[in-house]
């Protein structure tokens, strides 16, 4: 903690001292003070880089190299003269600085943001769109006519218009990729902005615009950039890995802010072209004048199409994933519906299905309801165990399924009790089916405990449903089942009105 505080104090102290030297130069002091500030910034950045070895050291090294180019140009200018750009035949300190500064800035910004995530491509595409849009504006209002077609300064003069936009694009990509919360990152961002403002001001001055020569003619903004880079390296937050935005977000996500920015840049290009021509700021007389902005506009369109294709691809993938999820949900819904309407042991329908079928039958046609209860099941279940009892119930369910005629509804009501609904069947038909059930269920059942033998009693109620509720039918069939049990079991009995004792409700007799 003490070291952290010392580094933080050193950072702000250096910023105050070096910044004071620059302000003194602007106030009229000897220009050598800004030279001292630039050299000190480079030396401090280099020493801190070696001592601390911060994360993404290659990025910081590249930014330090950019700072060194500023220090070199200041020393070169102090020795050879104040001009930052040479004549048509040679390179001055500012030109040499530009050849090193811009590539180093781009490399440093790209590496500082990090690479290797799925969102890198889209972030780079978005930054490229911004770069080209800004380039069109700069070219129309400032940079056209600044390319020198002959002499040793051709590379530099051709580099400046493109380099300013590329550095800005690298800065935009950095802000798209990471969150600039750490003071070190904020200092870098401000430093890059100062370098860009100085470069644009220098080009504007060379283009004949009335700008302050003390600010833009002597590279003061570049010195400010070097000081801020050194301060950022001194600050303890440079020892932390920059926080990336939206970890885990879709790789082609397009935020509302970026979409708005793209729309503005797309519309601003043609509008700026018309404005520049209308007010005499841009008078294209050769392909060198109108070629670059036309090419940039075409590249913007291509990049936006590429971006839209990535969005469409993500949308298709999300649609496929959604289709899979919907299919899984439907399968789960079907499974839940099946479980809600079926007995988990035997796979037969449960009571809810029977009640639903009873309420949906034609009320004026005869229907038969059979209740089947196993005789002696409790003794087998208690003596041989529940697994054997469950095995027996499954076998009984299979036999009842084989006996159920087409259109019938077979359910397990619970325990060893089953129900069979026979639509369109009179009492005689119900008794016949009940007799068949008794005969079939009394046959031996093979099991892991040997052969098991049980019988079944069947209660039958039949007739139209016009004035009878499902509860009435169940009560009648239950009373008929009780009568079959009382008559000796292993038989089918039909419901008769005299089976219902006065004052007794459903199921009371069976529990006696």
Backbone torsions as a table, in degrees:
resi	resn	phi	psi	omega
1	UNK	NA	-37.7	179.3
2	UNK	-65.1	-42.7	178.3
3	UNK	-62.5	-40.1	178.6
4	UNK	-60.4	-45.4	178.4
5	UNK	-63.2	-37.2	179.1
6	UNK	-66.0	-43.8	178.1
7	UNK	-63.0	-41.3	-179.8
8	UNK	-64.3	-44.8	179.0
9	UNK	-62.4	-40.4	179.8
10	UNK	-63.4	-39.3	-178.8
11	UNK	-62.3	-51.2	-177.1
12	UNK	-70.1	-32.2	177.2
13	UNK	-65.8	-43.0	178.4
14	UNK	-64.0	-42.0	179.3
15	UNK	-60.6	-40.8	-179.2
16	UNK	-66.4	-44.8	-177.3
17	UNK	-69.1	-51.1	-178.2
18	UNK	-65.6	-40.8	177.1
19	UNK	-63.0	-35.3	177.0
20	UNK	-63.9	-37.4	177.1
21	UNK	-62.9	-41.4	179.7
22	UNK	-66.3	-44.3	179.1
23	UNK	-63.3	-36.0	177.3
24	UNK	-64.6	-38.4	177.0
25	UNK	-62.7	-43.7	178.7
26	UNK	-64.8	-29.7	-179.3
27	UNK	-79.4	-4.7	176.5
28	UNK	116.9	0.8	178.7
29	UNK	-70.7	175.7	-177.5
30	UNK	-61.2	133.4	179.7
31	UNK	-58.9	-18.8	-178.7
32	UNK	-62.8	-22.1	178.8
33	UNK	-63.8	-40.2	177.5
34	UNK	-68.4	-31.3	175.9
35	UNK	-64.5	-44.5	178.4
36	UNK	-61.1	-41.9	179.9
37	UNK	-62.7	-43.3	-179.3
38	UNK	-65.1	-45.2	179.9
39	UNK	-65.0	-42.4	179.4
40	UNK	-62.2	-39.5	179.1
41	UNK	-62.4	-43.2	179.5
42	UNK	-65.3	-43.8	-178.9
43	UNK	-64.5	-45.5	179.9
44	UNK	-61.9	-45.3	179.7
45	UNK	-60.9	-43.1	180.0
46	UNK	-64.5	-43.5	-179.7
47	UNK	-64.5	-46.4	179.9
48	UNK	-62.9	-37.6	179.4
49	UNK	-61.2	-41.3	-180.0
50	UNK	-72.5	-40.1	-174.9
51	UNK	-74.3	-44.2	-171.2
52	UNK	-95.1	-27.3	-178.4
53	UNK	46.4	66.5	-176.0
54	UNK	-68.1	162.3	174.4
55	UNK	-57.4	150.3	-175.9
56	UNK	55.5	50.3	-174.5
57	UNK	-62.2	-30.5	179.3
58	UNK	-63.5	-38.7	177.9
59	UNK	-63.9	-46.5	179.6
60	UNK	-65.7	-34.9	177.1
61	UNK	-62.9	-42.8	179.5
62	UNK	-63.2	-41.8	177.4
63	UNK	-65.8	-34.5	176.5
64	UNK	-67.0	-38.1	175.2
65	UNK	-60.9	-42.0	176.3
66	UNK	-60.1	-41.0	176.5
67	UNK	-62.6	-38.2	178.0
68	UNK	-64.0	-35.0	178.0
69	UNK	-64.7	-33.9	176.6
70	UNK	-66.7	-45.4	178.9
71	UNK	-61.0	-41.7	179.0
72	UNK	-61.5	-45.9	-177.5
73	UNK	-64.8	-33.5	178.4
74	UNK	-68.6	-43.4	178.4
75	UNK	-65.5	-42.9	179.6
76	UNK	-60.3	-43.5	179.7
77	UNK	-66.7	-36.9	179.6
78	UNK	-66.6	-30.5	-178.5
79	UNK	-83.5	-44.5	-172.4
80	UNK	-96.3	-19.7	-178.0
81	UNK	139.7	167.2	-172.9
82	UNK	-77.2	-12.1	-174.3
83	UNK	-66.9	134.0	178.7
84	UNK	-91.2	-14.3	178.4
85	UNK	-132.4	139.7	-178.9
86	UNK	-79.9	-177.6	175.3
87	UNK	-76.6	-167.9	-176.5
88	UNK	-71.0	-14.6	-176.4
89	UNK	-103.4	-10.3	-175.4
90	UNK	-145.9	172.8	-179.0
91	UNK	-101.9	135.9	174.9
92	UNK	-101.1	180.0	-178.3
93	UNK	-59.5	-40.1	179.1
94	UNK	-64.8	-34.4	178.6
95	UNK	-68.2	-44.3	178.4
96	UNK	-63.3	-40.7	177.1
97	UNK	-59.1	-42.8	-178.4
98	UNK	-62.2	-38.8	-179.2
99	UNK	-63.2	-28.2	179.8
100	UNK	-97.9	-41.0	-171.8
101	UNK	-61.3	-53.3	-173.2
102	UNK	-64.5	-49.2	176.9
103	UNK	-59.9	-40.1	-179.8
104	UNK	-64.9	-38.7	178.0
105	UNK	-63.7	-45.7	-179.1
106	UNK	-61.8	-47.9	-179.6
107	UNK	-61.5	-45.2	-179.1
108	UNK	-62.3	-43.3	-178.9
109	UNK	-67.4	-41.5	179.7
110	UNK	-63.6	-46.0	-178.1
111	UNK	-71.7	-30.7	178.7
112	UNK	-65.7	-34.7	177.2
113	UNK	-73.0	-20.9	-179.8
114	UNK	85.4	159.5	179.8
115	UNK	-137.2	171.5	172.2
116	UNK	103.3	4.3	177.4
117	UNK	-103.9	164.2	-177.3
118	UNK	-66.2	-23.4	-177.5
119	UNK	-85.8	-5.0	-176.3
120	UNK	-60.4	-41.9	-178.2
121	UNK	-62.2	-48.4	-178.3
122	UNK	-68.0	-37.7	176.6
123	UNK	-62.6	-40.5	178.8
124	UNK	-67.5	-40.2	176.9
125	UNK	-62.3	-44.9	-179.7
126	UNK	-62.5	-43.0	178.3
127	UNK	-65.2	-34.8	178.6
128	UNK	-65.9	-38.9	177.4
129	UNK	-61.9	-44.5	178.1
130	UNK	-62.4	-42.9	-179.9
131	UNK	-57.9	-49.2	-178.1
132	UNK	-66.6	-37.9	178.3
133	UNK	-63.2	-43.6	177.9
134	UNK	-67.6	-36.4	178.8
135	UNK	-60.5	-41.7	178.7
136	UNK	-59.3	-45.1	-179.7
137	UNK	-64.1	-45.7	-179.8
138	UNK	-62.8	-40.6	-178.2
139	UNK	-65.8	-44.2	-176.3
140	UNK	-65.1	-37.0	-172.1
141	UNK	-104.2	-20.1	-174.2
142	UNK	-131.5	-44.4	-161.4
143	UNK	-93.3	-19.9	-177.7
144	UNK	-63.6	141.9	-178.8
145	UNK	83.1	-0.9	-179.2
146	UNK	-91.5	-6.8	178.6
147	UNK	-80.5	120.2	179.4
148	UNK	-88.2	118.6	-172.5
149	UNK	-76.3	-14.7	-176.6
150	UNK	-133.3	167.7	175.7
151	UNK	90.6	169.9	-176.4
152	UNK	-72.4	-11.6	179.8
153	UNK	-90.8	11.4	-179.1
154	UNK	-59.3	-45.6	-177.8
155	UNK	-61.4	-42.7	-178.1
156	UNK	-68.0	-46.7	-177.8
157	UNK	-65.2	-32.8	176.5
158	UNK	-76.1	-27.4	-177.6
159	UNK	-73.5	-40.1	-171.5
160	UNK	-55.7	-49.9	-178.7
161	UNK	-59.6	-41.7	-178.2
162	UNK	-75.0	-41.1	-173.5
163	UNK	-63.8	-39.0	-180.0
164	UNK	-60.0	-46.2	-179.6
165	UNK	-67.5	-39.2	-178.7
166	UNK	-65.8	-42.6	177.8
167	UNK	-62.6	-41.9	176.9
168	UNK	-61.0	-41.7	177.8
169	UNK	-62.8	-40.0	177.5
170	UNK	-64.4	-36.7	177.2
171	UNK	-66.5	-42.8	178.4
172	UNK	-61.9	-42.7	177.8
173	UNK	-60.2	-42.1	178.5
174	UNK	-58.0	-44.0	-179.7
175	UNK	-71.0	-27.8	173.9
176	UNK	-70.1	-34.1	-171.1
177	UNK	-86.5	-42.6	-174.0
178	UNK	-119.2	163.1	174.1
179	UNK	-94.9	118.8	-176.5
180	UNK	-79.5	58.9	-179.4
181	UNK	-88.0	-34.1	-178.4
182	UNK	-69.3	137.0	178.5
183	UNK	-55.7	-36.2	-179.8
184	UNK	-61.7	-42.2	179.6
185	UNK	-67.5	-39.7	179.1
186	UNK	-64.2	-39.0	177.3
187	UNK	-63.6	-39.8	177.4
188	UNK	-62.8	-45.1	-178.9
189	UNK	-60.7	-46.4	179.1
190	UNK	-63.1	-39.5	178.4
191	UNK	-62.4	-42.7	178.2
192	UNK	-63.6	-41.1	178.4
193	UNK	-61.0	-42.4	177.2
194	UNK	-60.8	-43.9	179.5
195	UNK	-61.7	-40.5	179.9
196	UNK	-68.6	-42.1	178.2
197	UNK	-61.0	-43.0	178.2
198	UNK	-63.2	-40.9	-179.8
199	UNK	-66.3	-43.8	179.3
200	UNK	-65.5	-40.7	177.9
201	UNK	-63.0	-38.4	178.3
202	UNK	-64.2	-43.5	178.7
203	UNK	-65.1	-41.2	178.8
204	UNK	-62.6	-38.6	178.2
205	UNK	-64.8	-42.1	178.5
206	UNK	-67.7	-27.1	179.3
207	UNK	-80.5	-2.4	176.3
208	UNK	100.8	4.3	178.2
209	UNK	-74.1	151.0	-178.4
210	UNK	-84.2	90.2	178.4
211	UNK	-121.0	158.7	-176.6
212	UNK	-69.3	118.4	-178.9
213	UNK	-66.8	-30.8	179.6
214	UNK	-66.3	-34.0	-179.3
215	UNK	-80.9	-47.4	-169.6
216	UNK	-105.1	-9.2	-178.8
217	UNK	-94.3	-16.4	-175.0
218	UNK	-113.4	7.2	176.6
219	UNK	74.4	25.5	-178.9
220	UNK	-64.0	-38.5	179.3
221	UNK	-63.2	-37.6	177.5
222	UNK	-64.9	-37.5	176.3
223	UNK	-63.8	-41.4	175.9
224	UNK	-59.5	-39.6	175.4
225	UNK	-58.8	-47.6	-178.5
226	UNK	-61.6	-40.3	179.2
227	UNK	-63.8	-42.5	-178.6
228	UNK	-68.4	-34.3	176.3
229	UNK	-64.2	-44.9	177.7
230	UNK	-62.6	-41.0	178.2
231	UNK	-63.3	-40.8	178.9
232	UNK	-61.9	-41.8	178.8
233	UNK	-67.8	-35.6	177.7
234	UNK	-68.1	-32.6	-175.6
235	UNK	-66.6	138.1	-177.4
236	UNK	-61.5	-22.7	-179.4
237	UNK	-68.1	-14.3	177.1
238	UNK	-70.5	-14.4	179.2
239	UNK	-80.9	-4.9	-179.8
240	UNK	-102.4	148.8	176.3
241	UNK	-71.6	130.4	179.9
242	UNK	-56.6	140.2	-179.5
243	UNK	-77.6	123.6	-179.9
244	UNK	-83.6	149.8	177.3
245	UNK	-79.6	146.4	165.7
246	UNK	50.6	48.8	175.5
247	UNK	-60.2	131.4	179.9
248	UNK	85.0	-1.0	179.1
249	UNK	-74.2	158.3	178.1
250	UNK	-56.4	138.8	-172.3
251	UNK	-64.8	-26.6	-177.7
252	UNK	-110.7	20.9	-178.7
253	UNK	-59.8	137.1	178.5
254	UNK	-120.7	107.6	-178.4
255	UNK	-73.0	164.4	179.3
256	UNK	-63.9	-37.1	179.5
257	UNK	-64.6	-43.3	179.6
258	UNK	-67.4	-40.5	179.0
259	UNK	-61.0	-42.1	177.8
260	UNK	-62.8	-41.5	178.8
261	UNK	-61.7	-42.4	179.5
262	UNK	-63.5	-41.7	179.7
263	UNK	-62.4	-44.3	-179.5
264	UNK	-62.4	-46.1	-179.1
265	UNK	-66.1	-38.4	179.6
266	UNK	-63.6	-41.0	-179.4
267	UNK	-81.2	-28.6	-175.3
268	UNK	-72.1	-30.5	-179.7
269	UNK	-58.9	-59.4	177.8
270	UNK	-59.8	-39.1	-179.8
271	UNK	-63.9	-41.9	178.8
272	UNK	-65.2	-38.2	178.4
273	UNK	-59.5	-49.6	-179.7
274	UNK	-61.9	-43.0	-178.8
275	UNK	-63.9	-44.7	-178.6
276	UNK	-63.0	-41.7	179.9
277	UNK	-69.5	-42.2	-176.6
278	UNK	-63.8	-36.0	-177.3
279	UNK	-99.1	12.8	174.5
280	UNK	75.2	12.6	178.5
281	UNK	-78.0	-20.4	-176.7
282	UNK	-140.9	119.9	-179.9
283	UNK	-130.1	84.2	-175.2
284	UNK	-65.3	122.8	178.7
285	UNK	-119.9	-4.6	-178.1
286	UNK	-153.6	163.2	177.2
287	UNK	-57.5	-29.0	178.7
288	UNK	-65.2	-23.8	-179.2
289	UNK	-83.7	-51.4	-174.5
290	UNK	-96.0	-12.3	-178.8
291	UNK	-62.6	-50.9	-177.9
292	UNK	-58.5	-47.4	179.9
293	UNK	-67.1	-33.8	176.9
294	UNK	-65.1	-44.5	178.2
295	UNK	-62.3	-41.6	179.4
296	UNK	-63.4	-41.4	178.5
297	UNK	-63.4	-39.9	177.8
298	UNK	-64.4	-40.4	178.6
299	UNK	-65.7	-37.0	176.5
300	UNK	-59.6	-45.2	179.4
301	UNK	-61.6	-43.1	179.9
302	UNK	-64.9	-42.4	179.9
303	UNK	-65.6	-38.5	177.6
304	UNK	-65.7	-38.6	175.5
305	UNK	-62.9	-42.1	177.4
306	UNK	-60.7	-43.8	-180.0
307	UNK	-62.6	-42.2	178.4
308	UNK	-64.8	-36.3	178.2
309	UNK	-65.0	-37.2	176.3
310	UNK	-65.2	-40.6	177.3
311	UNK	-63.2	-42.8	179.4
312	UNK	-63.4	-38.9	179.0
313	UNK	-63.8	-43.1	178.3
314	UNK	-64.9	-40.4	178.9
315	UNK	-62.4	-41.6	177.3
316	UNK	-62.9	-42.6	-179.9
317	UNK	-65.1	-41.2	178.0
318	UNK	-65.1	-37.2	177.8
319	UNK	-64.3	-41.8	177.3
320	UNK	-62.9	-44.2	179.1
321	UNK	-63.6	-39.3	178.2
322	UNK	-65.0	-39.0	177.1
323	UNK	-61.4	-40.5	177.7
324	UNK	-63.9	-43.4	-179.7
325	UNK	-64.1	-42.4	178.7
326	UNK	-62.0	-41.9	177.1
327	UNK	-61.3	-42.2	178.1
328	UNK	-64.9	-39.7	178.6
329	UNK	-65.1	-40.2	177.6
330	UNK	-64.5	-41.3	176.8
331	UNK	-62.3	-41.5	178.3
332	UNK	-65.8	-39.8	178.0
333	UNK	-62.7	-42.8	178.1
334	UNK	-64.1	-39.5	179.3
335	UNK	-65.4	-42.4	178.5
336	UNK	-64.4	-41.2	177.7
337	UNK	-63.2	-39.5	178.5
338	UNK	-64.0	-44.8	-179.3
339	UNK	-65.8	-33.6	179.7
340	UNK	-70.5	-22.0	-175.6
341	UNK	-114.8	6.2	-177.2
342	UNK	-133.6	149.7	176.9
343	UNK	-75.9	126.1	-175.6
344	UNK	-67.6	-24.3	-177.5
345	UNK	-81.0	-52.9	-174.1
346	UNK	-95.3	-16.7	-175.9
347	UNK	80.1	0.9	177.8
348	UNK	-78.3	163.3	175.0
349	UNK	-64.8	161.0	-179.8
350	UNK	-110.1	-172.1	-173.7
351	UNK	-59.0	-36.3	-177.5
352	UNK	-61.6	-36.8	178.1
353	UNK	-66.3	-41.4	179.1
354	UNK	-61.8	-44.8	-179.3
355	UNK	-64.3	-37.0	178.2
356	UNK	-65.5	-42.5	179.5
357	UNK	-67.1	-37.8	180.0
358	UNK	-63.4	-35.8	-179.3
359	UNK	-79.0	-14.1	-176.9
360	UNK	-102.5	-2.7	-178.5
361	UNK	-75.7	149.1	175.0
362	UNK	-58.9	126.4	-171.4
363	UNK	-71.7	-21.3	-173.8
364	UNK	-98.8	-3.4	177.0
365	UNK	-95.5	152.0	178.7
366	UNK	-75.5	141.0	177.2
367	UNK	-138.9	148.4	-179.0
368	UNK	-116.2	136.6	176.1
369	UNK	-120.4	125.5	-179.0
370	UNK	-114.6	129.5	171.0
371	UNK	-105.6	127.5	-176.9
372	UNK	-115.6	125.8	178.9
373	UNK	-129.3	131.5	-177.9
374	UNK	-75.1	139.4	176.2
375	UNK	-93.5	125.7	177.2
376	UNK	82.5	9.7	-179.3
377	UNK	-66.8	-36.9	-177.3
378	UNK	-60.8	-40.1	180.0
379	UNK	-63.7	-42.7	178.6
380	UNK	-64.9	-43.2	-178.1
381	UNK	-64.8	-39.3	-178.1
382	UNK	-75.8	-36.9	-174.8
383	UNK	-83.6	-38.4	-175.9
384	UNK	-100.9	-9.9	176.6
385	UNK	101.5	159.0	-177.9
386	UNK	-63.9	-38.1	177.7
387	UNK	-57.6	-40.6	178.0
388	UNK	-68.2	-39.6	177.3
389	UNK	-62.1	-41.5	177.4
390	UNK	-63.7	-39.9	178.4
391	UNK	-61.0	-39.8	178.9
392	UNK	-66.6	-42.1	179.5
393	UNK	-62.2	-38.9	177.8
394	UNK	-63.2	-41.6	179.2
395	UNK	-65.9	-40.9	177.1
396	UNK	-61.8	-42.3	178.3
397	UNK	-60.0	-39.3	178.5
398	UNK	-63.8	-43.7	-178.8
399	UNK	-65.9	-41.2	178.1
400	UNK	-64.0	-36.9	177.6
401	UNK	-62.6	-39.8	178.6
402	UNK	-67.0	-30.8	-177.9
403	UNK	-84.8	-21.7	-176.0
404	UNK	-66.7	124.8	179.0
405	UNK	-71.5	164.2	177.4
406	UNK	-57.8	139.0	179.8
407	UNK	86.8	-8.5	180.0
408	UNK	-79.7	158.6	176.9
409	UNK	-117.9	116.7	-179.7
410	UNK	-108.8	127.0	-178.8
411	UNK	-134.9	155.9	169.1
412	UNK	-103.1	119.9	-177.8
413	UNK	-80.2	-25.4	-177.9
414	UNK	142.4	151.6	-179.3
415	UNK	58.6	-127.1	179.1
416	UNK	-107.6	26.9	-176.8
417	UNK	-111.8	131.8	-179.8
418	UNK	-125.5	160.6	176.7
419	UNK	-134.1	144.9	178.9
420	UNK	-132.3	117.7	179.1
421	UNK	-100.2	125.3	-178.3
422	UNK	-116.2	94.8	179.6
423	UNK	-63.1	143.0	176.4
424	UNK	67.6	24.1	-177.4
425	UNK	-117.8	132.7	177.9
426	UNK	-83.9	179.9	-176.5
427	UNK	-61.9	-40.6	-178.4
428	UNK	-62.4	-41.9	178.0
429	UNK	-64.9	-39.1	178.1
430	UNK	-63.9	-41.6	178.0
431	UNK	-65.0	-37.1	179.2
432	UNK	-63.6	-44.9	177.8
433	UNK	-64.3	-38.6	178.1
434	UNK	-61.9	-40.0	177.3
435	UNK	-64.3	-40.8	178.0
436	UNK	-62.2	-39.9	178.7
437	UNK	-62.1	-45.4	179.8
438	UNK	-60.3	-42.6	-178.8
439	UNK	-66.2	-37.8	-176.4
440	UNK	-77.0	-37.4	-175.4
441	UNK	-76.8	-18.4	179.3
442	UNK	-79.1	-8.0	177.5
443	UNK	-69.0	150.0	-177.1
444	UNK	-61.7	150.6	178.5
445	UNK	-115.8	117.7	174.9
446	UNK	-70.4	140.1	-179.9
447	UNK	-150.0	176.5	178.3
448	UNK	-69.1	-15.9	178.1
449	UNK	-101.4	14.3	-176.1
450	UNK	99.1	-170.2	180.0
451	UNK	-75.8	136.1	177.6
452	UNK	-113.4	142.9	-179.6
453	UNK	-128.8	123.9	173.2
454	UNK	-137.5	163.2	172.6
455	UNK	-119.8	179.5	-178.3
456	UNK	-140.7	145.6	172.3
457	UNK	-110.3	142.3	-174.9
458	UNK	-127.6	128.8	172.5
459	UNK	-106.6	132.6	-174.0
460	UNK	-122.5	131.5	167.8
461	UNK	-129.9	143.1	-175.8
462	UNK	-147.9	165.6	178.0
463	UNK	128.2	175.9	178.5
464	UNK	-65.6	157.4	-178.8
465	UNK	-99.6	10.3	-169.4
466	UNK	-52.0	-48.1	-175.7
467	UNK	-115.3	20.1	-176.1
468	UNK	-125.1	134.3	178.7
469	UNK	-89.3	164.5	174.9
470	UNK	-55.0	-36.2	178.1
471	UNK	-65.0	-36.9	177.0
472	UNK	-62.8	-43.8	-179.8
473	UNK	-62.2	-44.0	179.1
474	UNK	-64.1	-39.1	178.8
475	UNK	-64.7	-43.2	180.0
476	UNK	-64.5	-44.7	179.6
477	UNK	-65.0	-32.9	179.5
478	UNK	-69.0	-40.2	177.3
479	UNK	-66.0	-38.3	176.6
480	UNK	-64.7	-37.9	177.5
481	UNK	-64.0	-40.9	177.5
482	UNK	-62.0	-38.9	178.6
483	UNK	-64.0	-39.4	178.3
484	UNK	-65.2	-38.8	177.4
485	UNK	-64.2	-44.2	-177.4
486	UNK	-67.0	-26.7	-178.4
487	UNK	-83.2	1.6	177.4
488	UNK	122.6	1.9	178.1
489	UNK	67.2	179.5	178.0
490	UNK	52.3	44.6	-180.0
491	UNK	-157.8	171.1	176.2
492	UNK	-112.2	139.1	179.2
493	UNK	-133.4	144.7	-179.8
494	UNK	-97.3	153.4	179.2
495	UNK	-74.3	139.4	171.8
496	UNK	-131.2	146.5	-177.7
497	UNK	-56.7	-30.2	-176.9
498	UNK	-76.4	-0.8	177.3
499	UNK	-78.6	-14.1	-175.7
500	UNK	-94.3	103.9	178.3
501	UNK	-67.6	141.3	179.5
502	UNK	-60.5	139.0	174.2
503	UNK	83.0	-3.9	179.7
504	UNK	-102.3	132.5	179.3
505	UNK	-90.1	-175.9	-176.3
506	UNK	-59.5	126.2	172.8
507	UNK	82.4	-3.4	-176.2
508	UNK	-65.6	-45.7	-177.7
509	UNK	-61.3	-38.2	-175.8
510	UNK	-66.9	-25.8	-179.3
511	UNK	-88.2	-4.5	179.2
512	UNK	-78.6	NA	NA
